[in-house]
């Protein structure tokens, strides 16, 4: 799936051409002036009403063209995308338009599983990196950092996993056990508390047999290639939808 980032320079270029720099005219004062004459005069203002500037229409046109281009390629919603990549209705998607954080939740036996990622963390490759690569190789470089919390009602703690989601699956970085409240605490305070806790050994430092067992453990719970593919695709889709919404808001403001 081609990144929408490569399509945006055209809008920025067009907007840049319509920027007008206003330079105040110099006032020329004659050497000799006659005494001022007091008289009643009427003045008219040349300031456009309703904030309608000379370049507004050019901006509106550029925004409309970008809207049309982007909306043509937004053809999926989250559930349709989930079915396309093979996870069906296994995961419940919790997302808010314009928000950065996306949560995926599901049940697995007596366990509650929550996957969290930020769209702003989506590490898509740049057009410069993509040059000379096969399309499938370029797609494979896109990754999204995710956190996974697995909790049980019968256990006081929760398993907290840091991983990367990519087209080829979910790659575990670290795994540890935290207090349930700490594991799910949101915001900067939660990040701070977890950052001060022992994160566990890095996955690649574990014994190979233990590594394989941990991979099987997470894959059995649906944290697999299909989920990794969904996370990357959804991050791209959501960013595109939020961008289209931004275009709508800017255009609406200029037209008001």
C-alpha positions in Angstrom: 0.0 0.0 0.0 1.6 3.2 -1.1 2.2 5.8 1.6 0.1 8.9 1.4 3.0 10.9 2.6 4.5 10.9 -0.9 1.3 12.5 -2.4 1.3 15.5 0.0 4.2 17.6 -1.4 2.0 18.7 -4.3 -0.4 20.4 -1.9 2.4 22.1 0.0 4.0 23.3 -3.3 0.7 24.7 -4.5 0.0 26.5 -1.2 3.6 28.0 -1.2 3.0 29.6 -4.6 0.1 31.5 -3.2 1.8 33.1 -0.3 1.9 36.9 -0.6 4.4 39.0 1.3 3.1 42.4 2.3 5.7 45.2 2.4 4.5 48.5 3.8 4.9 51.4 1.3 7.3 54.1 2.2 5.7 57.5 3.1 7.2 60.4 1.1 7.2 63.7 3.1 7.6 66.9 1.0 10.2 69.4 2.2 7.6 72.1 2.7 4.1 71.6 3.8 1.2 74.0 4.0 -0.8 74.4 7.1 -3.3 71.6 7.6 -6.9 72.4 6.6 -9.5 71.2 8.9 -12.4 69.8 7.0 -15.1 67.1 7.3 -14.3 64.1 5.2 -15.9 60.7 4.8 -13.7 57.6 4.7 -14.3 54.2 3.1 -12.6 51.0 4.2 -11.1 48.6 1.6 -10.8 45.7 4.1 -12.7 42.7 2.7 -15.7 41.6 4.7 -15.9 38.2 6.3 -12.2 37.7 6.1 -12.3 37.1 2.4 -8.7 37.6 1.1 -7.5 37.6 -2.4 -5.8 34.1 -2.0 -8.7 32.4 -0.2 -10.1 30.8 -3.4 -6.7 29.5 -4.5 -6.4 27.8 -1.1 -9.9 26.4 -1.2 -9.2 25.0 -4.7 -6.0 23.3 -3.6 -7.7 21.8 -0.5 -10.6 20.5 -2.6 -8.2 18.9 -5.1 -6.3 17.2 -2.3 -9.5 16.0 -0.7 -10.7 14.4 -4.0 -7.3 12.7 -4.4 -7.2 11.3 -0.9 -10.9 10.2 -0.7 -10.5 8.1 -3.8 -8.0 5.9 -2.0 -9.8 5.6 1.3 -11.9 2.5 0.6 -11.7 0.6 3.8 -13.0 0.8 7.3 -11.4 -0.9 10.3 -13.7 -3.9 10.3 -13.4 -4.5 6.6 -9.6 -4.3 6.9 -9.7 -6.7 9.8 -11.5 -9.3 7.7 -9.2 -8.7 4.7 -6.1 -9.5 6.7 -7.6 -12.6 8.4 -8.4 -11.5 12.0 -12.1 -11.2 11.4 -14.0 -10.1 14.5 -11.4 -11.6 16.9 -10.4 -8.1 18.1 -12.6 -5.2 19.2 -11.3 -1.9 17.8 -11.4 1.1 20.2 -10.6 4.3 18.3 -11.6 7.9 18.3 -11.5 10.1 15.1 -8.6 12.5 15.4 -7.1 10.6 18.3 -3.6 9.2 18.3 -4.1 6.1 20.4 -5.8 2.9 19.2 -6.7 0.0 21.5 -7.5 -3.6 20.4 -9.1 -5.9 23.0 -10.2 -9.5 23.1 -10.8 -12.4 25.4 -8.8 -15.6 25.5 -10.1 -18.2 28.0 -9.9 -16.5 31.4 -7.5 -13.8 30.0 -8.1 -10.3 28.9 -5.7 -9.1 26.2 -5.2 -5.4 25.2 -3.0 -4.2 22.4 -2.2 -0.5 22.3 -0.4 1.6 19.7 -0.1 5.2 18.5 -0.6 6.2 14.9 2.1 8.8 15.3 4.6 6.0 16.0 4.1 4.5 12.6 7.6 4.3 11.1 6.8 4.3 7.4 9.7 4.6 5.0 10.4 7.8 3.1 10.2 8.1 -0.7 14.0 8.3 -0.8 14.3 5.0 1.1 11.7 3.4 -1.2 13.5 4.3 -4.4 15.1 1.2 -5.9 13.2 -1.2 -3.7 10.8 -3.8 -4.8 7.3 -2.9 -3.5 7.0 -5.9 -1.2 10.4 -5.1 0.3 9.3 -1.4 1.0 6.1 -2.6 2.6 8.0 -4.9 4.9 9.9 -2.1 6.5 6.8 -0.4 8.0 6.6 -1.1 11.7 4.5 0.2 14.6 5.6 -0.2 18.3 2.9 -1.8 20.4 2.3 -2.7 24.0 0.5 -5.9 25.0 -1.2 -6.4 28.4 -2.4 -9.9 29.3 -4.3 -10.1 32.6 -6.2 -12.7 34.5 -8.8 -12.3 37.3 -7.0 -15.1 39.2 -3.6 -13.3 39.2 -2.7 -10.0 41.0 -0.2 -9.0 38.3 -0.4 -8.6 34.5 2.0 -9.6 31.7 3.3 -6.5 30.0 5.0 -6.9 26.6 6.7 -4.4 24.4 6.9 -5.4 20.8 6.9 -4.2 17.2 4.1 -5.0 14.7 5.1 -5.4 11.1 3.9 -7.0 7.9 5.7 -10.2 8.9 4.2 -10.4 12.4 4.8 -9.3 16.0 8.3 -9.2 17.2 8.7 -9.2 21.0 11.3 -6.9 22.6 10.7 -7.3 26.3 8.3 -9.0 28.7 7.7 -8.5 32.4 5.1 -8.8 35.1 3.6 -5.6 36.6 0.9 -4.7 39.0 -2.4 -4.6 37.0 -3.1 -0.9 37.7 0.4 0.0 36.6 0.2 -2.1 33.5 -2.9 -0.4 32.2 -2.3 3.1 33.5 -2.5 5.6 30.7 -0.8 8.9 30.0 2.7 10.2 30.9 2.4 9.1 34.5 1.8 5.5 33.5 4.7 5.7 31.1 6.9 7.1 33.9 6.0 4.4 36.4 6.5 1.6 33.9 9.8 3.2 32.7 11.1 2.9 36.3 10.2 -0.8 36.5 12.4 -3.7 35.5 11.4 -4.4 31.8 12.9 -7.9 31.8 15.7 -9.2 29.6 15.7 -8.4 25.9 14.0 -11.2 23.9 17.1 -12.1 21.9 19.1 -12.5 25.1 17.0 -15.4 26.2 17.8 -19.0 25.6 16.7 -20.0 22.1 14.3 -22.6 23.5 12.7 -20.0 25.8 12.5 -17.6 22.9 10.6 -20.1 20.8 8.2 -20.9 23.7 7.4 -17.2 24.3 6.8 -16.7 20.6 4.4 -19.7 20.5 2.7 -18.3 23.7 1.9 -14.9 22.1 1.0 -16.3 18.7 -1.6 -18.6 20.2 -3.3 -15.6 21.6 -3.7 -14.0 18.1 -0.6 -11.9 18.3 0.7 -13.1 15.0 1.4 -12.1 11.4 -2.2 -11.3 10.7 -2.4 -8.9 13.6 0.9 -7.3 12.7 -0.3 -6.7 9.2 -3.6 -5.3 10.5 -1.8 -2.8 12.9 0.4 -1.4 10.2 -2.5 -1.2 7.7 -4.8 0.4 10.2 -2.2 3.0 11.3 -1.8 4.0 7.7 -5.6 4.0 7.1 -6.3 6.1 10.2 -3.6 8.6 9.5 -5.1 9.0 6.0 -8.6 9.5 7.4 -7.4 12.0 10.0 -5.6 13.9 7.2 -8.8 14.0 5.1 -10.7 15.3 8.2 -8.0 17.9 8.7 -8.5 19.0 5.0 -12.3 19.3 5.7 -11.8 21.4 8.8 -9.3 23.8 7.2 -11.5 24.2 4.1 -14.6 24.8 6.2 -12.8 27.5 8.2 -11.6 29.3 5.1 -15.0 29.2 3.5 -16.9 30.4 6.6 
